[in-house]
Amino acid sequence: MPLTSVVQYFNEHLADLHPRHEVKEQAYFQFTDGRVSAHFAGFRLMPRQVPVLARATGKLFAWSAKLLAESDRGQPVIPETLYVHAWDSDDVVFLDRFLRSLHALHHLSLGDQRDGLLAMDVHLRHVAALPEQHGQVFETLLRRLGLAPHQVVLRLSGTALEHDPHVRAAAANFWRRGYRLLALRPHVGDTDWELLRAIGIAWVTPDIAALRTAAQQTPSGDWLRRAQAHGIGLWLDGIGCQAAITRAHSLGADLIEGVLCESVYGPVTAAWFDRRTTDSL
């Protein structure tokens, strides 16, 4: 089915994203000049993807979904601003699924890039709004695009995973449905690695500054070793210079993403990661 028809189909079935919402008339997908975009509450939404590379080999592992948003006057806005226009939990569920559907449509539009996994955020207000069956509706939407849960990485707040039983239950449900999970910004310290592994967390993306401090301290310096011992990988973002690559290498990062990955994707080789500088992340 041509992508124009797919986009039209999704526009006609916006209620599938969540039937009990009030913002349908403010939202629609668009496919123009070969690019997928969307509109919501007067904002224009433009998805993009940053490559995620395996640090050891330089090979593509995934695509990290990012969102650019601008007002009706063309001024850039922080994407989180969109949730101000989602007045209640039903609207939040709709908007979160709408944004992830936008990223999935964009991923589909890129054709040969679909070999990599697709990493997307799950908004905490969405998780809080649903009592159970997390990921089921989105799984149905993905399959209409020829994607399956195992091709998707869902990013969840590491702090919420550590402190909120409902978020942990949602994560476990995502995992049982086949999604791969990443914990964003977990506390770098006394982490319950057994719990994270039990609910399906495959990677952690810690705060770089906190990670750097922990790596220099004792006993906090063994945080990464304990993660690896539980089969949880280190996924570092914000890689913007060669010094950051060097630091990621020294920390034992499994996966890296950032503007540097974007600028060099294609000619990257394993040797590129072996250069040394004295700088750090």
Secondary structure as GFF3:
##gff-version 3
##sequence-region A 1 281
A	DSSP	alpha_helix	3	12	.	.	.	ID=ss1
A	DSSP	three_ten_helix	14	17	.	.	.	ID=ss2
A	DSSP	three_ten_helix	24	26	.	.	.	ID=ss3
A	DSSP	beta_strand	27	32	.	.	.	ID=ss4
A	DSSP	beta_strand	35	40	.	.	.	ID=ss5
A	DSSP	beta_strand	43	54	.	.	.	ID=ss6
A	DSSP	beta_strand	60	70	.	.	.	ID=ss7
A	DSSP	beta_strand	76	77	.	.	.	ID=ss8
A	DSSP	three_ten_helix	79	85	.	.	.	ID=ss9
A	DSSP	alpha_helix	89	109	.	.	.	ID=ss10
A	DSSP	three_ten_helix	111	115	.	.	.	ID=ss11
A	DSSP	beta_strand	117	121	.	.	.	ID=ss12
A	DSSP	alpha_helix	124	129	.	.	.	ID=ss13
A	DSSP	alpha_helix	136	144	.	.	.	ID=ss14
A	DSSP	three_ten_helix	149	151	.	.	.	ID=ss15
A	DSSP	beta_strand	152	157	.	.	.	ID=ss16
A	DSSP	alpha_helix	158	163	.	.	.	ID=ss17
A	DSSP	alpha_helix	165	176	.	.	.	ID=ss18
A	DSSP	beta_strand	180	184	.	.	.	ID=ss19
A	DSSP	alpha_helix	193	198	.	.	.	ID=ss20
A	DSSP	beta_strand	201	205	.	.	.	ID=ss21
A	DSSP	alpha_helix	208	215	.	.	.	ID=ss22
A	DSSP	three_ten_helix	220	222	.	.	.	ID=ss23
A	DSSP	alpha_helix	223	229	.	.	.	ID=ss24
A	DSSP	beta_strand	233	236	.	.	.	ID=ss25
A	DSSP	alpha_helix	242	251	.	.	.	ID=ss26
A	DSSP	beta_strand	255	257	.	.	.	ID=ss27
A	DSSP	alpha_helix	259	264	.	.	.	ID=ss28
A	DSSP	three_ten_helix	270	274	.	.	.	ID=ss29
###
